[in-house]
Amino acid sequence: MRDAISDMLVKRVLSPVSVADNTALVGQVIDRQGFDSLAYLIATGAIADADATFSVLLEESDAANMAGATAVPDIDMNSQDPALAPEAAAGFTFASDDQVRKLGYVGNKRYTRLTITPASNASAALVSAIAVLGRPDRAPVEQPAS
């Protein structure tokens, strides 16, 4: 197959939200069963606060409830900027209006969870995230409605 959608499954991690404080945004747990690749895509809209920063954490676990979860080591992640640590490259600031960040997972745990934590944020910041699972065991991949 030559099309891309037959070989991927897209899952919601963080629904689009306007964040106006420093509360961590904890994403949905992503189960990679049946897939050999996983990438997180983080999208920003307008970020109003002039000194806000947003750090990214990716955790991994063998348990669906993320029991015993640990931070993913840098060696098990990749990003669009090889000069930075992967989670640092996926993070963003007040100057990151209308941008997309990529964070890839190449570890061997079944479950992962993305968390975005704002700092110095007192105004609206639009954020969302999805996970793209690829290299399926079976194709074509059917995309569920949820």
C-alpha positions as CSV (number, residue, x, y, z in Angstrom):
1,M,0.0,0.0,0.0
2,R,1.3,3.4,-0.8
3,D,-1.0,5.5,1.3
4,A,0.0,6.5,4.8
5,I,-3.3,6.1,6.6
6,S,-3.4,2.4,6.1
7,D,-0.3,2.0,8.2
8,M,-1.1,4.2,11.2
9,L,-3.5,4.6,14.1
10,V,-4.0,8.1,15.5
11,K,-5.0,8.5,19.2
12,R,-6.0,11.5,21.2
13,V,-3.6,12.4,23.9
14,L,-4.7,15.8,25.0
15,S,-7.9,17.4,23.7
16,P,-7.5,21.0,22.6
17,V,-7.5,23.1,25.7
18,S,-6.9,26.7,26.8
19,V,-4.5,26.5,29.8
20,A,-4.5,29.6,32.1
21,D,-2.5,28.4,35.0
22,N,0.4,26.0,35.9
23,T,-1.6,22.8,36.2
24,A,0.1,19.9,34.5
25,L,-1.7,18.5,31.5
26,V,-1.6,14.7,31.9
27,G,-2.3,12.9,28.6
28,Q,-4.1,9.6,27.9
29,V,-2.1,6.4,28.3
30,I,-1.1,5.1,24.9
31,D,-1.0,1.3,24.3
32,R,1.5,0.4,21.6
33,Q,0.4,-3.2,21.3
34,G,0.4,-4.2,17.6
35,F,2.6,-1.3,16.6
36,D,6.4,-0.9,16.3
37,S,6.6,2.9,16.2
38,L,5.1,5.8,18.2
39,A,5.3,9.5,17.7
40,Y,3.7,12.2,19.8
41,L,2.6,15.5,18.0
42,I,2.1,18.5,20.2
43,A,0.3,21.5,18.7
44,T,0.1,25.0,20.1
45,G,-2.2,27.8,19.2
46,A,-1.9,31.4,20.6
47,I,0.1,31.6,23.9
48,A,-0.8,34.8,25.6
49,D,1.5,35.0,28.6
50,A,4.8,36.8,27.8
51,D,7.0,34.5,30.0
52,A,5.3,31.1,30.0
53,T,7.3,27.9,29.4
54,F,6.0,24.4,28.9
55,S,8.1,21.4,29.7
56,V,7.4,17.9,28.4
57,L,7.7,14.6,30.2
58,L,7.3,11.1,28.6
59,E,6.8,8.2,30.9
60,E,6.8,4.4,30.2
61,S,5.4,1.4,31.9
62,D,4.5,-2.3,31.4
63,A,1.2,-1.7,33.3
64,A,-1.9,-0.2,31.7
65,N,-2.5,1.9,34.8
66,M,1.1,3.2,34.6
67,A,2.0,1.6,37.9
68,G,5.7,1.8,38.3
69,A,6.0,4.3,35.5
70,T,9.4,5.8,34.9
71,A,10.7,8.8,32.8
72,V,11.7,7.6,29.4
73,P,15.5,7.9,29.0
74,D,16.8,10.2,26.2
75,I,18.2,7.2,24.4
76,D,14.6,5.8,23.9
77,M,13.3,9.1,22.4
78,N,14.0,11.2,19.3
79,S,12.8,14.6,18.2
80,Q,13.1,17.2,15.4
81,D,16.2,18.8,16.9
82,P,19.1,16.5,17.5
83,A,21.1,19.3,19.2
84,L,18.7,19.2,22.2
85,A,17.5,16.5,24.6
86,P,14.3,15.1,23.1
87,E,11.9,16.3,25.8
88,A,13.6,19.8,25.7
89,A,13.1,19.9,21.9
90,A,9.4,19.0,22.4
91,G,8.9,21.8,25.0
92,F,7.8,25.3,24.1
93,T,7.6,28.8,25.3
94,F,5.5,32.0,25.0
95,A,7.2,32.5,21.6
96,S,5.9,29.2,20.2
97,D,2.5,30.4,18.9
98,D,1.0,28.1,16.2
99,Q,3.7,25.5,16.1
100,V,4.0,21.7,16.1
101,R,6.5,19.6,18.1
102,K,7.4,15.9,17.5
103,L,8.6,13.5,20.1
104,G,9.3,9.9,19.1
105,Y,9.4,6.9,21.3
106,V,11.7,4.0,20.5
107,G,11.7,2.2,23.8
108,N,10.3,-1.3,24.5
109,K,7.6,-0.7,27.0
110,R,4.0,-1.3,26.0
111,Y,2.4,1.9,27.6
112,T,3.5,5.5,27.5
113,R,2.0,8.8,28.9
114,L,2.8,12.4,27.9
115,T,2.6,15.2,30.4
116,I,3.0,18.9,29.6
117,T,3.7,21.2,32.6
118,P,3.4,25.0,32.3
119,A,5.5,27.4,34.4
120,S,4.9,31.1,34.8
121,N,1.6,30.8,32.8
122,A,-1.1,33.2,33.9
123,S,-3.0,33.6,30.6
124,A,-4.6,31.5,27.9
125,A,-2.3,29.0,26.1
126,L,-3.9,26.7,23.5
127,V,-2.4,23.2,23.5
128,S,-3.3,19.8,22.1
129,A,-1.5,16.5,21.5
130,I,-2.0,13.3,19.5
131,A,-0.2,10.0,19.2
132,V,0.6,8.4,15.9
133,L,1.2,4.7,16.0
134,G,2.9,3.1,13.0
135,R,4.5,0.0,11.6
136,P,1.5,-2.1,12.5
137,D,1.6,-5.9,12.9
138,R,-1.5,-6.0,10.5
139,A,-2.5,-3.6,7.8
140,P,-4.6,-1.9,6.8
141,V,-5.2,-0.3,10.2
142,E,-8.9,0.6,11.0
143,Q,-9.3,3.9,12.7
144,P,-11.9,3.7,15.4
145,A,-14.3,6.6,15.8
146,S,-13.3,7.4,19.4
